[in-house]
């Protein structure tokens, strides 16, 4: 007898019953999600699948690239001339600044050598272009055309010409996903260039706005202050511009409402720099963070690049100067001013110890936090306890 | 049969490509889920071709393409595919507007699953623009049926 069911597949070779098939695949999906989210067990699977879909991403990107190539190749002479003039002027200016900078850098290096600190300046950069591919409209992520085969690692700092852009959240074979500093799940330790006040800039989901939630009303921050990366947390090289303070409102009781505008062209940049910088030989600030009870609200995630655990472990034993790395931009000022002018609470200070050599503040490293590289990624919703390895994007 | 299968795969691939094509930022939140709509269409018109496994796989590829947690869109595709399979005998009888209404319900369920998993994985984003694809997808449904019908008639 022929039964009329919803399953109109052929009777012979129709495969498993629909509902059973559905339930099996549901179980597999849930298993995949748990494995991906909680245990990071399936990065290999993702890598494999992403190399399958890579041609699709390239195909989507291609027309945009071709258009820009064509317009670039057939630009008229007048515009090229104009551009050339502009670039020459800018180069001259940049060279002028570079001359001054070279002397300063040399002096800085010498001072750091005296303190047995190596430099935190970017040592190697790689230019990557952003693929013209839309990821989730509600997250600030972009896809770069460089991946594991170019040596990109998770937690790597990404800069553009104007300032800090973001950090690498996922690495595939030929591509890498970058989380921008404006993503609502990202936070970056910063320091005011003028006053030396240190705090954390949290993304808001708006490409033109960062929020500084841990600034007390007494803190010395003004509109127009340039915020530099402080290098705390070890992910971002210190001393690069992050944002400019755009609004300070001292209305509340304890914390001021402070907003800042990122200096990097987060929504316009087409090419960015991937940065390798040498991790200074200081004892891991990550350990200090994991050891601070107040730091649980801003979970700092441990991402170990291939070389760092050994280096961090070595520095753990051999570092004569305790305390965090001093900010490169204001090496002399921070020591005095951190003690006096930074009344921000412990939760806002990724590394509570001042750069002055105070051997008393040597923190004990917690398990899983020996890695020198830490992503200062906030996890607003899920804040797991301490230094368990977590991806920055979760 | 083979032509139909090829067409199914091609439209899935096209849907996935259109899921990541850059759109102006004001339009981006309303991007219709074309791969999902194509899947619903093929389940309704040729359920022997469009199985659950394929639906699941295209959802998985969407996860990889957009860098989501693996299995999120796959589960959404799977649930919608299963319900459409259960409902297909009825839905085929519906006039086009009623069909569009059911499709809107399916899309709402899909986006609820995505939203829910987003919340579980700590990406909760609660603004109302999240639900725009439900509207745009339902509005597009008659067009998709028209295009699909003209294509399948030629290939069959």
Interface residues (C-beta under 8 A of the other chain):
Chain A: X4 X6 X7 X8 X9 X10 X15 X18 X19 X21 X22 X25 X26 X28 X29 X30 X31 X32 X33 X35 X36 X37 X42 X45 X46 X49 X50 X52 X53 X56 X57 X59 X60 X64 X132 X133 X134 X135 X136 X137 X138 X139 X141 X143 X169 X170 X177 X184 X185 X205 X267 X379 X380 X381 X382 X393 X394
Chain B: X13 X16 X17 X20 X21 X22 X23 X25 X28 X29 X31 X47 X48 X51 X52 X53 X56 X60 X61 X64 X65 X66 X67 X68 X69 X70 X71 X72 X74 X75 X78 X79 X82 X85 X86 X87 X88 X89 X117 X119 X121 X122 X123 X124 X125 X127 X130
